[in-house]
């Protein structure tokens, strides 16, 4: 009887910790979605510089990625960094949105090219490691590819 009780308690504790983690992830994603909405609102109001600054701040505070390392790291180094961080699929998806919005609308600068390559790395990981795809991310990938490919032909 005691063993059955301990087994039940162990399962109950495990399912409770899974629920707490799920609730934490949902709250974190909701918070990130609110910041992203604010960034998009700033852009719609014509405050692109403020939106970019907020995006970089969110990348640092919520993902541990500062602007300098984002711009200086190679795509391979960035992929290793992301793998080591072990983000949930939802958080990885939000990361791709923040990276994309940090340089959108695209300008022909080294910063933009670097961040777009990192965005492609995150999208690839999202698809290959997390098995996540969405029409929104496919659209982002197409925009990035078109922008980067046009650069090659100029």
N, C-alpha and C positions, 0 to 999 in steps of 0.2 A: 504494500500500500504506500509506504514511504517512497519507494523507488518510483512508482507511478506518479506520485505527487511531484517529486523532483523533476521528472521528465516533463510533466505538464508545465511546471514553473519555468523550466529552461526554454521550452517552446514559446511560452507566453512572453517571456522576457525578450527573446529573440525577435518575435513578431512586433513587440512594442518598440524595440530599437529600430527596426526597419521602418515602422510608421513614423517615428520621430525624424529619421533621416529623410524620408519622403516629404514630410511636412517642411523640413528645413530647406530642401532643394526647391520645393514649390514657392516658398516665401522668398528665397534668394532670386529665383527667376522672375517672380512678380516685381521685385524691387528693381532688377535690371531692366525689365520691360518699361517700367516707369521712367527710368533714366533715359532709355532709348527714345521714348515718346517725347521727352523734353528736348533731346537733341534734334529730333525731326521737327519739332515745333519751332525751335530756334532757326533752323534752316529755312523753314517756310516763311518765317518773318524776316528773312534776309540777313540773319546774324550768323553767317557761316563760321566766322572766326571763333565766336563764343561756343558754337556747337562743336567745333573741332577741339577746342580746349576742354570742354566737358567730356568728350569722347575719350581723349587721352587720360584725363583724370580718372574716369571710370575704368579704363583698361588697367591703370596702375593699382587702384584701390580694390577692384573686384577680381582681377585676374592675375595681379602681381607682375604685370608687363609694363615697363616704363618705355617712353618714347625713344630714348637713346638706344636701348637694346633692341627694340623692334626694328629700328632703322639700320643698325649696324650688324645684326646677326645674319648669318646665311640662312636660306630656307631649311637646310638640313639641321642646323643648330636649333632653329625655331621648332622644327618637328620634334626633336629630342626634348626640348623644354616642355612642349605641350604633353608629350607622352609621360614625362616625369610628374606633371601636375595632376594627372588622373582626374580631369574634369568629368562631370556627368555629361551625358549626351545633350541634355538641355542647356547646360552651361556652355558647352562647346559650340552649340548652335548660336547662342547669344554672343559668344566671342566673335564668330564670323560676322555677325551683324555690326558689332562695334568696330571691328577692323575696317569693314567696308565703309561705314558711315564716317569714320575718322578722316577719310580722304575723298569722300564724294561731295560735290562734283569733282571729277578727276581733273588734275592739272598735270602738265608734263614737267614734273620735278622728280628728283631722285627719291625723295621721301615718299611720294605717291607710288612710284614703281616698286620700292622696297615693301611698303605696306600691302600693296596689291599681291605681290608674290607671297607674302605671309598669309594673306587671306586665302589664297589658293591652297596653301599647305593645310590650313585649318579645314577648309572644305574637303580636301582629299582625306584627311584623317576622319572627319565626320562620316564620310561615305565608306571608307575602307575598314576603319577600326570600330566605329559605332553603328555601322550599317543604317545610317540615317540619310535620307534624301528628301528634298522638298522642291516644289516648283519655284519657290522664292529663291532658294539657293542655286538652282539650275539657272535661273535668270541672272543672278549675281555673277555666276561663273561666266556666262555668256558676255555680260557687259565687260568684265575684266579682260577676258580673252580678246574681245574686239578692240578694246583700248590698247592692250599690250601689243597685239599683232599689228595694229595701225602704226605703231611706233617703229616696228621693224621695217616697214616699207617706205618710210619717209627718208 
